[in-house]
Amino acid sequence: MGTVLTQRHKIELVTIYEISKILNSSLDLQRTVRQVLSILSSHMDMRRGMISLVQPSGELHVFEASELSEAEKLRGRFRPGEGVVGRILQNGMPIVIPDVAQEPFFLNRTGARSLDGVSRIAFLGVPIKVGREAIGVLSIDREYGRQSEVNFEADLRFLTMVANLFGQAARLYQSVISEREALLMQQRHMRRALQDKYRLDNVIGRSKCMQEVFAEVHQAAPSKATVLLRGESGTGKEVIARAIHYLSPRRDGPFIKVNCAALTETLLESELFGHEKGAFTGATQERKGRFELAHGGTLFLDELGEISPGFQTKLLRVLQEREFERVGGNRTIKVDVRLIAATNRNLEADVAKGLFRADLYYRINVISIFLPPLRERREDIPLLIEHFLDRFNRDNDRALRIAPAALEAMVRCNWPGNVRELENCVERVATMARGERIELDDLPCRHDRCLSRMLQRNFAGRMPEKPAAQAWPEDLPVELPIAPAELEPDSAAALPGERERLLRAMEQCGWVQAKAARMLNLTPRQIGYALRKYGIPIKRL
């Protein structure tokens, strides 16, 4: 025959079920404990429920209690072994006091009980354990008349189950808190590391033009104004953008970057504004865009000059109103974002040609900072080489140094790819160096650059300088009124070797002059004159 549940057993089962739901509903431990004690009082008639937890000092303090004032809770402090509560913690065993008025060990430290003798007050306490360690005490009061009888054994059994549930919840809570503190500490360390990495003190440049850039960055960083970073590819626009962010009041907010040239118009819209679930094929769930992710921080739009005219209109509205709708949605989202844009294009020329909206240009061109190319700050090249070489040595446990002749050769190079090209060159040379010092012969581009330097000497003084406001390379070669006969002649012995190098470069690049010019560190104009000088016909592919 099945076991017949008594009324008490039914109440205990319902109470345990409700308590387990509460403990699993939230990680706010104090709120859940308050609810548990309230259920003990209403369902089981257990008065003045109290949970005391061990503190780092070793003392037992009241964590939460029902029917106790704040002052009474503050008085509930016990050392291990002190009073009944202290003895429960020390021994790890339950204790029942049938009549607290007759028990000398019962201290009534909170002062919440009136021991007038009208009715008896029984005290029941059980340890709260995590594994074998007692971390606290769960205690309650039972009030009953002189002639009444109370089943203390059943009460202790029930309280032990509640204490076990609370111990499991406390273990989970401690685990979550520990992980959260570890993540916060890691985040603080990462933030400090990023601040150290991207602070302006670590942007290498002692040249006058870079010192002017640093002064402009320090002046612009504290404001909310939009910043436009201009300059050739590889000049360090992203590093400067991060430095502006970490020098600003938004340093604790996110720094989000987007390369506008790497995405189509449709993908760029979804990337910046996000999309709703079902907005297009493959949109299986809603996704926040970069503007939302950058809320409270900085959004860096790299290669802004490459966006299409259609998307320029959409971007203009966001920059004006600081609000947008996700793709496929109609809910307006407002954001607090500081914008930093970067481009290597001549936006003024694009505006004149109708390739870039004038109103968008004026919107982003609030504070304009121009980053000079590496060839205009050659005094910074030795510092950069030393920095990249030191980093390579740390990462690869090497002790490489560079010979003066090799350093001088690298300083004289034009570096059309700027700092990025210099960094890659140092890493390549350091990796392939066989000794403990990088010599001139270790430079893989030395022989090819003999042609480059010779041609540059030939053209020196004949090429007009670009104005400072137009430091962007032109896409197509422009013919100059200089005939081949006007070029300085080289020795007869040098001509065949230089012609062969030029032919080899053109063949490797599929007879595309622009690619061959980059390989030989020449401008498109210079390689055009070189082809004419050496009588090399241009193949039409």
C-alpha positions in Angstrom: 0.0 0.0 0.0 1.2 3.5 -0.7 2.3 5.8 2.0 -0.4 8.2 3.2 1.0 11.7 3.5 0.0 13.6 6.6 -1.0 17.2 6.4 2.4 18.3 7.7 4.2 16.3 5.1 2.1 17.9 2.4 2.9 21.4 3.7 6.6 20.6 3.9 6.7 19.4 0.3 4.9 22.5 -0.9 7.2 24.7 1.1 10.4 23.0 -0.1 9.1 23.3 -3.7 8.5 27.0 -3.3 11.9 27.6 -1.6 13.7 25.7 -4.4 12.0 27.9 -7.0 12.9 31.1 -5.2 16.6 30.1 -4.8 16.8 29.2 -8.5 15.1 32.4 -9.7 17.7 35.0 -9.0 21.4 35.6 -8.1 20.3 38.4 -5.7 21.1 36.4 -2.6 19.7 38.8 -0.1 16.4 39.2 -1.8 15.9 35.4 -2.2 16.8 34.8 1.5 14.2 37.4 2.5 11.6 35.5 0.5 12.6 32.1 1.9 12.3 33.4 5.5 8.9 34.8 4.7 7.7 31.5 3.4 9.0 29.7 6.5 7.0 32.1 8.6 3.7 31.9 6.6 3.8 28.1 5.7 5.4 26.6 8.8 4.7 29.2 11.5 8.5 29.6 12.1 9.1 33.0 13.6 12.1 35.3 13.5 13.9 33.2 10.8 17.6 34.3 10.6 20.5 33.4 8.4 23.9 34.3 9.7 27.0 33.9 7.5 30.8 33.8 8.4 32.7 36.9 7.5 36.3 37.2 6.4 37.2 38.1 10.0 35.8 34.8 11.2 32.8 36.3 13.0 29.3 35.2 12.3 27.0 38.2 11.3 23.3 38.3 10.6 22.9 38.3 6.8 19.1 38.5 6.7 16.3 38.0 9.2 12.5 38.3 9.4 10.7 40.3 12.1 14.0 42.0 13.1 14.8 45.7 12.8 18.0 46.9 11.2 19.4 47.7 14.7 18.6 44.2 15.9 20.3 42.7 12.9 23.4 44.7 13.5 23.6 43.4 17.1 23.5 39.8 15.8 27.3 39.1 15.8 28.9 36.1 17.3 32.4 34.6 17.5 32.8 30.9 16.8 31.7 29.0 20.0 29.9 32.1 21.4 26.3 31.5 22.4 24.1 28.9 20.8 24.6 30.2 17.3 28.4 30.3 17.7 28.3 26.7 19.0 26.3 25.5 16.0 28.9 27.0 13.7 31.9 25.6 15.6 30.5 22.1 16.0 28.7 21.9 12.7 25.7 20.2 14.5 22.0 21.2 14.9 20.9 22.4 18.3 17.4 22.7 19.8 16.6 24.9 22.9 13.1 24.0 24.0 12.8 27.1 26.2 15.3 29.9 25.6 14.3 31.5 28.9 15.8 28.5 30.8 19.0 28.2 28.7 22.1 30.1 30.1 24.0 29.8 26.7 21.2 31.6 24.9 22.4 35.2 24.7 19.4 36.9 23.0 21.9 39.3 21.6 19.5 40.8 19.0 17.0 41.6 21.8 14.2 40.6 19.5 12.6 38.1 21.9 10.5 39.0 25.0 11.3 36.4 27.6 8.4 37.3 29.9 7.4 33.7 30.5 3.8 34.0 29.2 4.6 31.6 26.3 7.6 29.4 25.7 10.0 30.2 22.9 11.9 27.3 21.4 15.1 28.0 19.4 16.2 25.7 16.5 19.4 26.1 14.6 21.1 24.1 11.9 24.5 24.7 10.1 24.6 25.8 6.5 27.4 23.9 4.8 29.2 24.0 1.5 30.8 20.6 1.2 32.1 19.9 4.7 32.7 23.5 5.6 30.1 25.3 7.7 29.6 28.8 6.2 26.6 29.9 8.3 23.6 29.1 10.5 19.9 28.9 9.8 17.8 29.5 12.9 14.1 30.0 13.7 11.9 30.4 16.8 8.9 28.3 17.7 6.4 29.9 20.1 4.0 27.5 21.9 2.0 27.4 25.2 2.9 25.5 28.3 0.6 22.6 27.6 1.5 22.4 23.8 3.8 19.9 22.3 6.1 20.5 19.3 7.8 17.9 17.1 11.3 19.3 17.2 12.8 16.3 15.4 10.5 17.0 12.4 11.4 20.7 12.5 15.2 20.0 12.5 14.8 17.5 9.6 12.9 20.1 7.6 15.3 23.0 8.4 18.3 20.8 7.5 16.8 20.3 4.0 16.3 24.1 3.7 19.9 24.7 4.8 21.2 22.2 2.2 19.3 24.1 -0.5 20.6 27.4 0.7 24.1 25.9 0.8 23.9 24.9 -2.9 22.6 28.4 -3.8 25.4 30.0 -1.8 28.0 27.9 -3.6 26.6 28.9 -7.0 26.5 32.5 -5.8 30.1 32.5 -4.7 31.2 30.8 -7.9 29.4 33.5 -10.0 30.7 36.3 -7.9 34.3 34.9 -8.1 34.0 34.6 -11.9 32.6 38.1 -12.1 35.4 39.6 -10.0 38.0 37.7 -12.1 36.4 39.1 -15.3 36.2 42.6 -13.9 39.9 42.4 -12.8 40.8 41.1 -16.3 38.9 43.9 -17.9 40.6 46.4 -15.7 44.0 44.9 -16.6 43.1 44.9 -20.3 41.9 48.5 -20.1 45.1 49.6 -18.4 47.1 47.7 -21.0 45.2 49.2 -23.9 45.5 52.7 -22.3 49.3 52.1 -22.0 49.4 50.7 -25.6 47.5 53.5 -27.3 48.3 56.5 -25.2 50.1 59.1 -27.2 53.3 58.7 -25.3 53.7 55.3 -27.1 53.1 56.7 -30.6 56.6 57.0 -31.9 57.6 60.3 -33.5 60.1 63.0 -32.5 59.9 64.9 -35.8 58.4 68.3 -35.8 55.4 67.3 -37.9 54.5 64.4 -35.6 54.8 66.7 -32.5 52.3 69.0 -34.1 50.0 65.9 -34.6 50.4 65.0 -30.9 49.5 68.6 -29.9 46.3 68.5 -32.0 45.3 65.1 -30.6 45.7 66.3 -27.0 43.6 69.3 -27.8 40.9 67.5 -29.6 40.6 64.4 -27.4 38.6 65.8 -24.4 35.8 67.2 -26.6 32.9 65.3 -28.3 33.6 66.8 -31.7 34.0 64.5 -34.8 37.6 64.0 -35.8 38.7 63.4 -39.4 42.1 61.7 -39.8 43.7 62.2 -43.1 46.8 60.8 -44.7 48.2 58.0 -46.9 47.6 54.3 -46.1 49.8 52.9 -43.4 50.5 56.2 -41.6 48.9 55.0 -38.4 45.4 56.5 -38.5 43.9 53.7 -36.4 46.6 54.1 -33.7 45.9 57.8 -33.5 42.1 57.1 -33.3 42.6 54.8 -30.4 44.9 57.3 -28.7 42.1 60.0 -29.0 39.6 57.5 -27.5 41.8 56.6 -24.5 42.6 60.3 -23.9 38.9 61.3 -23.9 36.3 61.1 -21.1 34.9 58.1 -23.0 38.0 56.0 -22.3 35.9 53.5 -20.2 33.4 53.0 -23.1 33.8 50.8 -26.1 36.1 51.6 -29.1 34.4 50.1 -32.2 36.1 50.1 -35.6 34.7 49.5 -39.1 36.6 49.3 -42.4 34.1 50.8 -44.8 36.1 49.8 -47.9 35.9 46.1 -47.0 32.1 45.9 -47.2 29.4 46.3 -49.9 26.7 48.9 -49.3 24.2 46.3 -48.2 26.6 44.6 -45.8 27.8 48.0 -44.5 24.3 49.1 -43.6 23.7 45.9 -41.7 27.1 46.1 -40.0 26.6 49.7 -38.9 22.9 49.8 -38.0 22.2 46.1 -37.3 19.2 44.1 -38.5 16.0 42.6 -37.2 15.2 38.9 -37.3 14.0 37.9 -40.8 15.1 41.2 -42.4 16.8 39.3 -45.2 17.8 35.7 -46.1 20.1 34.4 -43.4 19.0 36.9 -40.7 17.9 34.2 -38.2 18.1 36.5 -35.2 18.3 40.2 -34.4 21.8 41.7 -34.4 23.0 45.0 -32.9 25.0 47.2 -35.3 28.3 48.9 -34.6 26.5 52.2 -33.7 24.6 50.5 -30.9 27.7 48.6 -29.7 29.7 51.9 -29.6 27.0 53.6 -27.4 28.8 55.6 -24.7 32.1 55.2 -26.5 33.8 55.9 -29.9 33.1 54.6 -33.4 36.0 54.6 -35.8 35.0 54.6 -39.5 38.1 53.7 -41.5 38.3 54.4 -45.3 35.2 56.6 -45.1 35.9 58.1 -48.5 35.2 54.7 -50.1 31.4 54.5 -49.3 28.9 54.7 -52.1 26.9 57.9 -52.7 23.7 56.1 -51.8 25.0 55.1 -48.4 26.4 58.6 -47.8 22.8 59.8 -47.6 21.9 57.3 -44.9 25.0 58.0 -42.9 24.4 61.7 -43.0 21.1 61.4 -41.2 22.6 59.3 -38.5 25.4 61.7 -37.9 23.0 64.6 -37.7 20.3 63.1 -35.5 22.3 60.3 -33.8 19.4 58.0 -34.4 18.6 55.2 -36.9 16.5 52.1 -37.5 17.8 48.6 -37.9 17.5 47.0 -41.3 14.1 45.5 -41.5 12.9 47.4 -38.4 10.9 50.5 -37.7 11.9 51.3 -34.1 14.1 54.4 -33.8 17.2 53.8 -31.8 19.1 56.7 -30.2 22.8 56.5 -29.5 25.5 58.5 -27.8 28.6 58.0 -30.0 31.6 60.0 -30.8 32.7 59.6 -34.4 36.3 59.4 -35.7 36.6 59.0 -39.4 39.7 58.3 -41.5 40.5 58.5 -45.3 43.4 58.5 -47.6 41.4 60.2 -50.4 41.4 63.9 -51.3 37.8 64.5 -50.2 37.8 68.1 -51.5 38.5 66.8 -55.0 35.8 64.2 -54.6 33.3 66.8 -53.5 34.2 68.9 -56.6 33.7 65.9 -58.9 30.4 65.0 -57.2 31.8 61.7 -55.8 31.3 62.7 -52.2 28.4 64.7 -50.7 29.3 68.2 -49.7 27.0 68.2 -46.7 28.5 64.9 -45.4 32.0 66.3 -45.9 31.2 69.4 -43.8 29.6 67.1 -41.1 32.7 64.9 -40.7 35.3 67.6 -41.3 34.9 69.3 -37.9 38.5 68.7 -36.6 40.9 67.5 -39.3 44.2 66.0 -38.4 46.7 65.2 -41.2 49.2 62.4 -40.6 52.4 62.9 -42.6 53.8 60.1 -44.7 57.0 58.4 -43.5 59.1 60.0 -46.2 58.4 63.4 -44.7 59.6 62.4 -41.2 62.7 60.4 -41.9 64.1 61.2 -38.5 61.4 59.0 -37.0 62.5 55.9 -39.1 65.4 54.8 -36.8 63.1 55.0 -33.8 60.5 53.0 -35.5 63.0 50.4 -36.7 64.4 50.1 -33.1 60.8 49.7 -31.7 59.8 47.0 -34.2 63.2 45.2 -33.8 62.8 45.2 -30.0 59.3 43.7 -30.3 60.6 41.0 -32.6 63.4 40.2 -30.2 60.9 39.9 -27.3 58.5 37.7 -29.2 61.2 35.4 -30.7 63.8 35.4 -27.9 66.5 37.0 -30.1 69.0 39.7 -29.6 69.2 41.2 -33.1 70.7 44.6 -33.9 71.0 46.5 -37.1 74.2 47.6 -38.8 74.7 51.3 -39.5 74.9 50.7 -43.2 71.6 48.8 -43.3 70.0 51.4 -41.1 71.1 54.2 -43.4 69.8 52.3 -46.5 66.4 51.9 -44.8 66.2 55.5 -43.8 66.8 56.6 -47.4 64.0 54.4 -48.8 60.7 56.2 -49.6 58.4 53.7 -48.0 55.3 54.2 -50.1 53.4 51.9 -47.6 54.6 54.1 -44.8 54.8 52.7 -41.2 53.0 49.5 -42.1 55.4 48.7 -44.9 58.4 49.5 -42.6 57.0 47.2 -39.9 56.6 44.3 -42.3 60.1 44.9 -43.8 61.7 44.8 -40.3 59.9 41.6 -39.4 60.9 40.0 -42.7 64.5 41.0 -42.5 64.8 40.0 -38.9 63.3 36.6 -39.5 65.6 35.8 -42.4 68.8 37.3 -40.8 71.4 34.6 -40.1 73.7 36.4 -37.7 73.1 38.5 -34.7 73.2 41.7 -36.7 71.2 42.8 -39.8 73.7 43.8 -42.5 73.2 45.7 -45.7 73.3 42.4 -47.7 70.4 41.0 -45.6 68.0 43.5 -47.1 66.1 41.5 -49.7 65.1 44.6 -51.6 68.6 46.1 -51.8 69.4 45.0 -55.3 66.0 45.9 -56.8 66.2 49.3 -55.1 69.5 50.0 -56.9 67.3 50.7 -59.9 64.9 52.7 -57.8 67.6 54.9 -56.3 69.2 55.4 -59.8 66.0 56.5 -61.3 65.2 58.8 -58.4 68.5 60.5 -58.8 67.8 60.9 -62.5 64.4 62.5 -61.8 65.6 64.5 -58.8 64.7 68.2 -59.2 62.6 67.5 -62.3 59.4 66.3 -60.6 57.2 69.1 -59.2 56.5 68.9 -55.5 52.9 68.4 -54.5 51.4 71.0 -52.3 51.1 70.1 -48.6 47.3 70.0 -48.8 47.5 67.2 -51.4 49.6 64.4 -50.1 47.6 61.6 -51.7 49.2 59.5 -54.5 47.5 59.7 -57.9 46.0 56.6 -59.4 47.2 57.1 -63.0 50.6 58.3 -64.4 50.6 61.9 -65.7 52.9 62.7 -68.6 55.4 65.5 -68.0 57.1 67.6 -70.7 60.5 65.9 -70.2 62.0 64.0 -73.1 64.1 60.9 -72.6 67.1 62.7 -74.1 66.9 65.1 -71.1 67.6 62.4 -68.6 71.0 62.0 -67.1 72.8 59.1 -68.9 74.1 56.2 -67.0 77.2 54.3 -67.8 77.0 51.8 -70.7 77.7 49.0 -68.3 74.8 49.9 -66.0 72.2 50.2 -68.7 71.7 46.5 -69.6 71.5 45.5 -66.0 69.0 48.2 -65.0 66.9 47.5 -68.2 66.8 43.8 -67.3 65.6 44.5 -63.8 62.9 46.8 -65.2 61.8 44.1 -67.6 61.8 41.5 -64.9 59.6 43.7 -62.7 57.1 44.3 -65.5 56.9 40.6 -66.3 56.3 39.7 -62.6 53.5 42.2 -62.4 51.8 41.1 -65.6 52.9 44.3 -67.4 50.8 46.5 -65.1 52.8 49.7 -64.6 51.3 50.6 -61.3 52.2 47.2 -59.7 55.7 47.3 -61.1 56.1 50.9 -59.8 55.2 49.8 -56.3 57.6 46.8 -56.5 60.5 49.1 -57.5 59.5 51.9 -55.1 58.8 54.3 -58.0 55.9 56.6 -58.8 53.8 55.8 -61.9 55.3 58.8 -63.6 58.8 57.6 -63.0 58.3 54.1 -64.3 56.7 55.5 -67.4 59.8 57.6 -68.1 62.0 54.6 -67.3 60.2 52.4 -69.9 60.6 55.1 -72.5 64.2 55.6 -71.6 65.2 52.0 -72.0 63.0 51.5 -75.1 60.7 48.9 -73.6 57.4 48.7 -75.5 54.2 48.4 -73.4 52.3 45.2 -74.0 48.6 45.5 -74.4 47.1 42.5 -72.6 
